[in-house]
Amino acid sequence: MKAICETLAVARSNVAERSKGRTPARIGRPPEPDGELVAGIESIIKSLPTYGYRRVHAVLRRKARATGTPTPNHKRVYRVMKLHGLLLARHAGGHEERRHDGRIAVDRSNLRWCSDGFEIGCDNGEKVRVAFALDCCDHEAIAHVATTEGIKGEDVRDLIITAVESRFGQVNRLSETIEWLSDNGSCFIAHETRTMTRDIDLEPRTTPVQSPQSNGMAEAFVKTMKRDYVRVSPLPNARTVMESLPLWIEHYNSLHPHKALGYRSSRDFIADQTQPLIVSDHSGATT
């Protein structure tokens, strides 16, 4: 046996154990039963069918914290979803390279807001056009306007006023300048709109021509709204869509996990940033 093992470059102890028919002992703790986890995952996917394993894990983590139960590991969530055929199909489409100038995200809230618009088609042929304002740090959709007509400069000005009042209340002028990033649509670059933004201390910024990735955060929001809300919801007419929009945006702000925020929602991220820092001294007292 020694000559054979040396020729095959295998350990004699391994061959000896295998010849005795012994089953190698399992190393580590036994796996936990997956039934409860599968049920939890399926309940999330039933209402949020476009969520992959990372966002499913974020929702499970939020529920576990609320109930005081252990949080499942994201690798286990992936394994269970793969085993039961619950993973999303991988996107295999091509990627069009576009010019992108600069970094969009900022380090704290209310330094830069971005804005854009998108269209939702209804089953009866009606169209709903939506414009929105998004914070480039916490990703919160601060305000939106919706209409069955085209987005006009007046709609954008209403959007700006709503966004400012949502964050700061009824003020005539901001205490600190905030950048207002948009594309070169006529409703955004209208003279009255740019004048009003500067009057309240918003600094208008526009993206380079044919470079939508320069407003990539707004583009990502549009993609998320269409993928996670529009495509999985009934759209019989414009009235139904306009009634659903506030609910979609509230869910996006309160519950939708963002990779850039550590898979927290916008509201969770904002709450974490505003919590006071607790410091304990050597005596055990906290301040």
N, C-alpha and C positions, 0 to 999 in steps of 0.2 A: 504493500500500500504506500510505503514511503516513496518508492521510485515513481509510482503513478501520480501521487500528489505533487511531487516536485516537478514532474513533466507538465502537469496541468496548471501548476502555479496556484494551488488551492491549499487551504489549511487542513492538516490531518484531523484536527479536533472537530472541524465542521463536518467533514465526511463521516467521522465516527458517530457524531450525534445524529446525523441524518440516517445512518444505517440502523440505528436503534429505533427509528420511527417516532422519536419524541417531537412534540410540537413546541416550537420555541415560545417561551413565555412573553406575553405582551408587556412592553415597557410603557410606563405612564398610566394615568387614570383611564378608566373605560369611558367611551364616548357617551354624552348625554342623549337621552331619547329626543328625537326630532319632531314628534307629533305636535307638541304645543307651538314650537317655533314655526313649523310649516303652516299651521292654522293662522298664526299671527301675520306671516308674510302674505298668505293668500288674501286675508282681509284687507291688507294695505293695497295689494295689487288690484283688487276688485274695484276700488275707488280711484286708484292712481295707476292705471295700467302702463304708463310711460316711464315709471320709475325703475331705474336699475338697482343693482344690489347695494351700492353705496348710499343712495338716498333712502332705500328701504331700511338699511341699517340705521340711518339717522332718525327716521321715524320711530323705529323700535327703541332706540336709545332714549328718545324723548319720552315715550310711554313708560319705559322702565324707570326713569328718574321720577316720573310723576307718581308711580305706584310703589317705589322703593324696592323694586326687584332687581336682580342682577342683569346687567346689560350683556347681550350676546356679542361675541367677538365678530368683527366684520368678515374675517376669513371663514368662520363657521356659517355665517349668513350666505356667503358666496357658495360654499360647498353644498349647503342644503338646497339653495335655489338651482344650482347646476344639476344636482341629483334628481330633482323633481321637475326639471324642464321649465323653470320659472325665470330664467335669465332672458334679457332682451337680446334680440338678434344684433350682431355686430354690424355697424354701418360700414358698407364697402364702397360707397360712392367716391367719386373723384373730388379733389380739392383744388379750387381755383385760387391761384396766388394773386394777391392784391397788395397794393402799396399801403403801408401802414406807418404813420409818423407819430412817434412819441408814445408815452404811457398814459392810459386812460384812468386807471384806478389811482386813488389818492389815499393818504394815510389817516385821514379823519373825516368825519361827516361835515357837510356844509362847506366844503372847499370847492367842489365842482359838481354841478348837476348836468345830466345829459338828457336830450329829448329827441324823439322821433315819432313816427306814425306808422300805422299798419291798417290793413283792410280785412274785414271778415265777411265772407259771402254766406248768405242765408239760403235755405232750401227753396224759398219762393222767389229767388232772384234778387232780393234786396241786398244792399251793401251797407255795412256799418264801418265808418272810418274812425279810428281812435288815435289820439295823440296823448303822450304821457311825459312825465318828468321823473327822472330816476337819480338817486344819489349815487355818486361814483365811488363811495367808500362802503356804505352799509347796504347798498343795492335795494333800498326801499323804494317802491313805486309811490312817490309822494303825492301825485295828483294825476288825474286823467280827464280828458273830455272825449265825448263820443257824439257823432252826428251821422245822419244818412246822406248828408251832402258832402262836399269836399271840405277838408280842413282849411280854414281861412286864417288870415292874420288875427282877426278878432278872437277866434277860438284859441290861438296860441297865447294871446294876451290874457284871456280868462284862465288858461292853464297856469300861467306864471303867477297870477294873483292867488289862485287857489293853493299852489305849491308854497308860496311864501307864507300865507296865512296858516297853512297846515303845520309848518315848522316853527314859525315865530309869532303867530297871532296877527292882529291887525296893526301893521306898522307902515309908516310912510317910506322908510328907508332902512336898509340893512345896516347893522353895526359893523359888518365885515364883508368885503367884496366876495361874491361867489361867481365862479365861471359858469357860463351857460353854453354848453356844447350842443350843437345841432348840425344837420346837413345844410345844403344850400337851397332847400325848398323855398318857394316864394312866400309861404306863410311864416317862415322863420326869419327871413332876411328883409321882410317888409320894413319900410322906414319907420312907421308908427311902432312896430314891435321892438326894433332895436333902440328907438328913443326911450320907450317905456322901461326896457331892461336897464338901461344906463341910469335912468331917473331913480330907480329903486336900488341901485348899486349892484346889479347883475352885470357881469362883463361878458358880452356875446362872443363866442368863438365858433367858427365853422370848420368843417372837415375839408380836406383837399378834394377836388373834383375827382370822381370815379375812384374813391377810396373809402367805401363803407366801413372797412375794418377800423378806420380812425375813430369811428363812433361804435366800436365793437361791443361795449357794454349794453348800449341801447339795442343793437342788433341781436345780442344774446337774449335780451328780455323778450323781444318779438318772437324769437324762435321758441322760447320756453312757453309763452302764452299760447302759441298755436299748437305746440306739441302736447302740452300737459293739460290744457283746458279746452281750447276750441275744438280740436279734433275728436275729443272724447265726450262732447256735450251735444245735446240736441240744439239745432239751429233752425227752427221752423221759420222765423221771421225776425225782423230788426228789433221789434219790441222785446222779444225774449232775450236776444243777445245783449241789449242795453240794460235789461234788468239783471242779467247774469254777470256782467262785467265787474260791478263792485264786489260781488261775492268771490269771483276769481282773484281779483287783486288783493282782497283781504286775506284769502288763503295763501297767496304768494308771499305777502308780507309777514304773515304770522307763522306759517308752517313750512313753507317750501325751503328745503336745505340747500345751501350754497357751498360749493367746494371751496371758494375763496375765503369763506367765513368759517372754515372748519366744520362744514356741514351743519351750521346753525342757520336758523331763519334770520331775516333782517331784524325783526323785533327782538329776538333773543340776543343778537349781536349788540344792538343798541342798548338793551338792558344791562348786558355785561359791561359795556363801556361806561355806563353811568353809575354803576355800583361803587360805593365808597371803599377805599382800600383799608383793610383791617390789619393793623400791626400790633403785635404783642411785645411787651418789654420783658425783661428778665424776671420780673415779679409775677408774671402771668396775666397782668392787666392788659386790656385791649383798648386801642384808641381808634 
